[in-house]
Amino acid sequence: MKQFTNEEIKEYIEYTGENIIPLQEVLGRCFICGIPLDKLELPEGPEKQVVCLKDRSYFVELFNSYDNEESESEFQPELLKKDNFGLIPGEIILLAWCSGKNTKKKIPHYFCRSYAVNVATSIDKLFNKKFLEYGNYHEQLNALTVAQLRELLKDNKIKSKGKKKELVQRLLDNDIHLSNIPEVFKLTDEGEKILEYNEHIVSAHKDKYFPVYMAVRYRKAFQYPICFEELKLGVLDVLIEEYTKNSDIFQLIECFKVKGNHLEVYYKNYEQALVYYLLLIIIKLYDVTRKIRFGITRVDYREIDRLITIGNIDKKKFNYLFDCALGLIDFEGYDLELIFLDEIDDLRETIWNVDYTKTQEYIEKYISGDFYIDHSLFKHYMLISDIKKY
């Protein structure tokens, strides 16, 4: 029987936390079935953190798949293409990550698994191209944690309370020079310029809705300089136009969702964000009442309710934004029956009331067939299921 080490399981949890599911969904629960571990028979060794005994054989298979993923991964071509400086996108993200980090800090797995970066080779390249260098002693101290700094001060019988900046300065003022602390990475002036020019790549890496390869693919379509927020919005508009021509309703829905989130988070434009969230709800309710695709679906009004509240949107403004949402898509062109005029007012009132009872009434009026609505404990969240006739 394969025996896992603490380090292997720790790396596996870190990887799943960064790339598959939230870490809290792994810790304390069976990795396969999700049942709390305290209710299951657990294997011996550190793997009991992530799997129960009955599913251990499947977990071993899954672990081996994860362990061999590096050689099997396929990457978008944009992630493998070098720029004028000889860097692939992942190396630019690595350059940003290195800034201010001590050389002993563990480098995340996603560089290799998501960006095809050989970390050791790429760091050597960044040094050779003069984009990266080692920092001075002050910067070495700044890279340490507060706990580490306090321990050093205590060892030298110096006051250890205060903010990080004060702790660092106290070590310098007392002329304490330590030879056993790690080197620290520092960007050169050229390295800073590289990151400034490629801000869209680093920002896309931090944005869960907009992958790096998309930022690279469409960057040249926009005049430089352009900030990431504008680039993302521009690309979404390009994609919406493309998917509209192809009548790709599912890709359009995803674009509408991302654009609504972007308008809210980056621009604080709650009215325009509401237009896209309204459109998503309209499509959802319209599909349910026509029973075109979904036998089980969800209608979630929480985003609508939240945007109406934080945007201080009254009924008159809501009606206007609702009409704007209707104008964004030609329902007839997506295998959806045309919304009748006498139905629009009912739909508008159903959404404005943010009331699951109104949703029930709306669907009863326009749907044929048996169904039921479960109103969950979460506010304004419904499961519409058991549609028996299509």
C-alpha positions as CSV (number, residue, x, y, z in Angstrom):
1,M,0.0,0.0,0.0
2,K,1.3,3.4,-1.0
3,Q,2.3,5.6,2.0
4,F,1.9,9.4,1.7
5,T,4.1,11.8,3.4
6,N,2.9,15.0,5.2
7,E,4.6,17.0,2.5
8,E,2.9,15.2,-0.3
9,I,-0.6,15.7,1.3
10,K,0.2,19.4,2.1
11,E,1.2,20.0,-1.5
12,Y,-1.9,18.2,-2.7
13,I,-4.2,20.4,-0.5
14,E,-2.4,23.5,-1.6
15,Y,-2.8,22.6,-5.2
16,T,-6.5,21.7,-4.9
17,G,-7.1,24.9,-3.0
18,E,-5.5,27.0,-5.7
19,N,-6.8,25.3,-8.8
20,I,-9.8,23.0,-8.2
21,I,-12.0,23.8,-5.2
22,P,-11.9,26.1,-2.2
23,L,-9.5,24.8,0.5
24,Q,-12.3,24.8,3.1
25,E,-14.2,22.2,1.0
26,V,-11.3,19.8,1.3
27,L,-10.2,20.2,4.9
28,G,-12.3,18.2,7.4
29,R,-14.3,16.4,4.7
30,C,-13.9,13.4,2.5
31,F,-12.4,14.5,-0.7
32,I,-14.7,12.2,-2.7
33,C,-18.0,12.1,-0.9
34,G,-17.9,15.3,1.1
35,I,-19.1,13.7,4.4
36,P,-17.4,15.1,7.5
37,L,-14.4,13.0,8.4
38,D,-15.4,12.6,12.0
39,K,-18.3,10.4,10.8
40,L,-16.2,8.1,8.6
41,E,-13.5,5.5,9.1
42,L,-10.2,7.1,8.2
43,P,-7.0,5.7,6.8
44,E,-3.8,5.8,8.7
45,G,-1.3,8.6,7.9
46,P,-1.6,12.2,6.7
47,E,-4.0,11.3,3.8
48,K,-6.8,11.2,6.4
49,Q,-7.0,15.0,6.0
50,V,-8.5,14.6,2.6
51,V,-10.2,11.2,2.1
52,C,-12.1,8.4,3.9
53,L,-11.0,4.8,4.0
54,K,-13.6,3.5,1.6
55,D,-12.6,5.9,-1.1
56,R,-8.9,5.7,-0.5
57,S,-8.2,3.5,-3.7
58,Y,-9.9,6.1,-5.9
59,F,-8.0,8.9,-4.1
60,V,-4.7,7.1,-4.9
61,E,-5.6,7.0,-8.5
62,L,-6.6,10.7,-8.4
63,F,-3.4,11.6,-6.6
64,N,-1.3,9.8,-9.2
65,S,-3.2,11.7,-11.9
66,Y,-2.4,15.0,-10.2
67,D,1.2,13.9,-9.7
68,N,1.6,13.2,-13.4
69,E,-0.4,16.2,-14.6
70,E,2.7,18.3,-15.5
71,S,3.6,16.0,-18.5
72,E,0.0,15.6,-19.7
73,S,-1.2,19.2,-19.5
74,E,-2.2,20.9,-22.7
75,F,-1.8,24.7,-22.8
76,Q,-3.5,27.4,-24.9
77,P,-1.0,28.5,-27.7
78,E,-1.0,32.0,-26.3
79,L,0.6,30.7,-23.1
80,L,3.5,29.2,-24.9
81,K,4.3,32.1,-27.2
82,K,7.4,34.3,-26.3
83,D,7.2,38.0,-26.5
84,N,9.8,40.4,-27.9
85,F,11.8,40.0,-24.6
86,G,11.8,36.2,-24.9
87,L,9.2,35.7,-22.1
88,I,6.1,33.6,-22.1
89,P,3.1,35.0,-20.1
90,G,3.8,32.7,-17.1
91,E,7.3,34.1,-16.8
92,I,5.9,37.6,-16.6
93,I,3.5,36.5,-13.8
94,L,6.5,34.8,-12.1
95,L,8.4,38.1,-12.3
96,A,5.6,39.9,-10.5
97,W,5.3,37.1,-7.9
98,C,9.1,37.2,-7.1
99,S,9.1,40.9,-6.3
100,G,10.0,41.3,-2.6
101,K,9.8,37.6,-1.9
102,N,12.6,35.8,-0.1
103,T,14.3,33.1,-2.1
104,K,13.2,30.4,0.4
105,K,9.5,31.0,0.0
106,K,7.7,28.1,-1.7
107,I,6.7,28.9,-5.2
108,P,3.1,28.0,-6.1
109,H,2.3,24.9,-8.3
110,Y,0.2,26.9,-10.7
111,F,3.3,28.2,-12.5
112,C,4.1,24.8,-13.8
113,R,0.6,23.3,-14.1
114,S,-1.2,26.3,-15.4
115,Y,1.4,28.3,-17.3
116,A,4.0,25.8,-18.5
117,V,6.8,27.5,-16.5
118,N,9.9,25.6,-15.4
119,V,10.5,27.8,-12.3
120,A,14.2,27.2,-11.8
121,T,15.1,27.8,-15.4
122,S,12.8,30.8,-15.7
123,I,14.2,32.5,-12.6
124,D,17.7,32.1,-14.1
125,K,16.4,33.6,-17.3
126,L,15.0,36.6,-15.5
127,F,18.3,37.2,-13.8
128,N,20.3,36.8,-17.0
129,K,18.1,39.3,-18.8
130,K,18.6,41.7,-15.9
131,F,14.9,41.8,-15.0
132,L,15.5,40.4,-11.5
133,E,18.3,40.9,-9.0
134,Y,18.9,40.3,-5.2
135,G,17.8,43.0,-2.8
136,N,19.9,44.7,-0.1
137,Y,19.9,43.8,3.6
138,H,17.0,46.2,4.4
139,E,14.9,44.5,1.8
140,Q,15.9,41.1,3.2
141,L,14.5,42.1,6.6
142,N,11.3,43.4,5.0
143,A,10.7,40.0,3.4
144,L,10.6,38.4,6.8
145,T,7.3,37.9,8.7
146,V,6.5,39.9,11.8
147,A,6.8,36.8,13.9
148,Q,10.3,36.1,12.5
149,L,11.4,39.8,13.1
150,R,10.1,39.6,16.7
151,E,12.0,36.4,17.3
152,L,15.2,38.0,16.1
153,L,14.7,41.0,18.3
154,K,14.1,38.8,21.3
155,D,17.2,36.8,20.6
156,N,19.2,40.1,20.7
157,K,17.3,41.3,23.9
158,I,15.7,44.2,22.0
159,K,12.1,45.4,22.4
160,S,9.9,43.3,20.1
161,K,6.6,45.1,20.1
162,G,5.4,47.3,17.3
163,K,4.6,47.4,13.6
164,K,6.7,45.6,11.0
165,K,8.3,48.8,9.8
166,E,9.4,49.6,13.4
167,L,10.8,46.2,14.0
168,V,12.9,46.3,10.8
169,Q,14.2,49.8,11.7
170,R,15.0,48.6,15.3
171,L,17.3,45.9,13.9
172,L,19.0,48.4,11.6
173,D,19.4,51.0,14.3
174,N,21.0,48.5,16.6
175,D,23.5,47.5,13.9
176,I,22.4,43.9,14.0
177,H,23.6,42.2,10.8
178,L,22.3,38.6,10.3
179,S,24.0,36.4,7.9
180,N,21.6,33.5,8.0
181,I,18.5,35.1,6.6
182,P,17.4,34.3,3.0
183,E,18.2,36.4,0.0
184,V,15.3,38.4,-1.5
185,F,14.2,38.9,-5.1
186,K,14.0,42.5,-6.3
187,L,12.9,43.9,-9.7
188,T,15.4,45.9,-11.7
189,D,14.2,49.1,-13.5
190,E,13.9,47.0,-16.6
191,G,11.9,44.4,-14.7
192,E,9.5,47.2,-13.6
193,K,9.1,48.3,-17.2
194,I,8.2,44.8,-18.3
195,L,5.5,44.5,-15.7
196,E,4.1,48.0,-16.5
197,Y,3.9,47.0,-20.2
198,N,2.3,43.7,-19.3
199,E,-0.1,44.8,-16.6
200,H,-2.9,43.1,-18.5
201,I,-1.3,39.7,-18.0
202,V,-0.7,40.1,-14.3
203,S,-4.2,41.4,-13.7
204,A,-5.8,38.7,-15.7
205,H,-4.0,36.1,-13.6
206,K,-5.6,37.6,-10.5
207,D,-9.1,37.8,-12.2
208,K,-11.0,34.5,-11.8
209,Y,-13.4,35.4,-14.7
210,F,-10.8,36.4,-17.4
211,P,-8.1,33.9,-18.2
212,V,-4.6,35.0,-19.1
213,Y,-4.6,33.5,-22.6
214,M,-7.6,35.7,-23.5
215,A,-5.9,38.8,-22.3
216,V,-2.9,37.9,-24.5
217,R,-5.0,36.8,-27.5
218,Y,-6.9,40.1,-27.7
219,R,-4.3,42.6,-26.4
220,K,-3.1,43.7,-29.9
221,A,-6.7,44.5,-30.9
222,F,-6.6,47.6,-28.6
223,Q,-4.4,50.6,-28.8
224,Y,-1.6,50.8,-26.2
225,P,-1.7,51.9,-23.4
226,I,-5.0,50.4,-22.2
227,C,-5.7,49.5,-18.6
228,F,-6.9,46.0,-17.7
229,E,-10.4,47.0,-16.8
230,E,-11.0,48.6,-20.3
231,L,-9.3,45.7,-22.1
232,K,-11.5,43.1,-20.3
233,L,-14.6,45.1,-21.1
234,G,-13.6,45.5,-24.7
235,V,-12.9,41.8,-25.1
236,L,-16.3,40.9,-23.6
237,D,-18.0,43.2,-26.2
238,V,-16.0,41.5,-29.0
239,L,-17.1,38.0,-27.7
240,I,-20.7,39.1,-27.2
241,E,-20.8,40.3,-30.8
242,E,-19.2,37.0,-32.0
243,Y,-21.5,34.7,-30.0
244,T,-24.5,36.8,-31.1
245,K,-23.7,36.1,-34.8
246,N,-23.3,32.4,-34.0
247,S,-26.5,32.3,-31.9
248,D,-24.5,30.7,-29.1
249,I,-26.8,31.3,-26.2
250,F,-24.8,29.5,-23.6
251,Q,-21.6,31.4,-24.3
252,L,-23.6,34.6,-24.4
253,I,-25.0,33.9,-21.0
254,E,-21.5,33.4,-19.6
255,C,-20.4,36.7,-21.2
256,F,-23.4,38.6,-19.7
257,K,-22.6,37.2,-16.3
258,V,-19.0,38.2,-16.5
259,K,-19.8,41.7,-17.9
260,G,-22.4,42.3,-15.1
261,N,-19.8,41.4,-12.5
262,H,-17.1,43.5,-14.1
263,L,-19.3,46.6,-14.3
264,E,-20.2,46.3,-10.7
265,V,-16.8,45.4,-9.2
266,Y,-14.5,47.5,-11.3
267,Y,-16.7,50.5,-12.3
268,K,-19.2,50.5,-9.5
269,N,-21.8,51.1,-12.2
270,Y,-24.7,49.4,-10.5
271,E,-27.3,50.4,-13.1
272,Q,-25.5,48.9,-16.1
273,A,-24.6,45.9,-14.0
274,L,-28.2,45.4,-13.2
275,V,-29.1,45.4,-16.9
276,Y,-27.0,42.3,-17.4
277,Y,-28.2,40.6,-14.3
278,L,-31.7,41.3,-15.4
279,L,-31.0,39.8,-18.8
280,L,-29.8,36.6,-17.1
281,I,-32.9,36.3,-15.0
282,I,-35.2,37.0,-18.0
283,I,-33.4,34.3,-20.0
284,K,-33.7,31.9,-17.1
285,L,-37.4,32.5,-16.4
286,Y,-38.2,32.4,-20.1
287,D,-36.4,29.1,-20.6
288,V,-38.2,27.7,-17.6
289,T,-41.6,28.7,-18.7
290,R,-41.0,27.4,-22.3
291,K,-39.3,24.2,-20.9
292,I,-36.9,24.4,-23.8
293,R,-33.7,23.1,-22.1
294,F,-33.9,22.8,-18.4
295,G,-35.5,20.0,-16.5
296,I,-33.9,21.3,-13.3
297,T,-32.8,24.9,-12.9
298,R,-32.3,27.7,-10.4
299,V,-33.6,31.2,-10.2
300,D,-31.5,33.3,-7.9
301,Y,-32.7,36.9,-7.3
302,R,-30.0,37.8,-4.8
303,E,-27.9,39.8,-7.2
304,I,-30.9,41.7,-8.4
305,D,-32.0,42.5,-4.9
306,R,-28.5,43.6,-3.9
307,L,-28.0,45.9,-6.9
308,I,-31.4,47.5,-6.5
309,T,-30.4,48.3,-2.9
310,I,-26.9,49.5,-3.2
311,G,-27.7,51.4,-6.4
312,N,-30.7,53.0,-4.8
313,I,-32.8,52.2,-7.9
314,D,-36.4,53.1,-7.8
315,K,-39.3,51.5,-9.7
316,K,-39.2,54.0,-12.6
317,K,-35.4,53.5,-13.1
318,F,-35.9,49.7,-12.8
319,N,-38.5,49.7,-15.5
320,Y,-36.1,51.6,-17.8
321,L,-33.2,49.2,-17.1
322,F,-35.5,46.2,-17.6
323,D,-36.4,47.5,-21.1
324,C,-32.7,48.0,-21.8
325,A,-32.1,44.4,-20.8
326,L,-34.8,43.2,-23.2
327,G,-33.2,45.2,-26.0
328,L,-29.8,43.4,-25.6
329,I,-30.9,40.1,-27.2
330,D,-33.2,38.9,-29.9
331,F,-35.0,36.0,-28.2
332,E,-36.5,34.9,-31.5
333,G,-33.0,34.3,-32.9
334,Y,-32.1,31.7,-30.2
335,D,-34.8,29.1,-30.6
336,L,-36.8,30.9,-28.0
337,E,-40.4,31.8,-28.7
338,L,-41.0,35.6,-29.0
339,I,-42.1,37.1,-25.6
340,F,-45.6,38.3,-26.0
341,L,-46.4,41.9,-25.0
342,D,-49.0,40.8,-22.4
343,E,-46.3,38.6,-20.8
344,I,-43.6,41.3,-20.4
345,D,-45.4,43.3,-17.7
346,D,-45.9,40.1,-15.6
347,L,-42.3,39.3,-16.0
348,R,-41.2,42.8,-15.0
349,E,-43.4,42.8,-11.9
350,T,-42.2,39.3,-10.9
351,I,-38.6,40.4,-10.9
352,W,-39.2,43.8,-9.3
353,N,-41.0,42.2,-6.4
354,V,-38.1,39.8,-5.8
355,D,-40.7,37.4,-4.4
356,Y,-40.7,33.7,-4.9
357,T,-44.5,33.6,-4.6
358,K,-44.7,36.0,-7.6
359,T,-42.3,33.7,-9.4
360,Q,-44.6,30.7,-8.7
361,E,-47.6,32.7,-10.0
362,Y,-45.7,33.7,-13.2
363,I,-44.6,30.2,-14.0
364,E,-48.1,28.8,-13.3
365,K,-49.5,31.3,-15.8
366,Y,-47.1,30.6,-18.6
367,I,-46.0,27.0,-18.2
368,S,-47.8,23.8,-19.0
369,G,-46.9,20.6,-17.2
370,D,-46.2,19.6,-13.7
371,F,-43.5,21.3,-11.6
372,Y,-42.8,22.5,-8.2
373,I,-40.7,25.3,-6.6
374,D,-38.5,24.7,-3.5
375,H,-37.7,28.0,-1.7
376,S,-34.4,27.4,0.1
377,L,-33.3,29.0,3.4
378,F,-31.2,31.4,1.4
379,K,-33.0,34.6,0.6
380,H,-34.5,34.9,-2.8
381,Y,-33.3,31.6,-4.1
382,M,-35.5,29.0,-5.8
383,L,-35.1,25.5,-7.2
384,I,-37.5,24.9,-10.1
385,S,-37.5,21.1,-10.7
386,D,-39.5,18.0,-11.7
387,I,-40.7,19.4,-15.0
388,K,-42.3,16.3,-16.4
389,K,-43.4,17.5,-19.9
390,Y,-41.1,19.0,-22.6
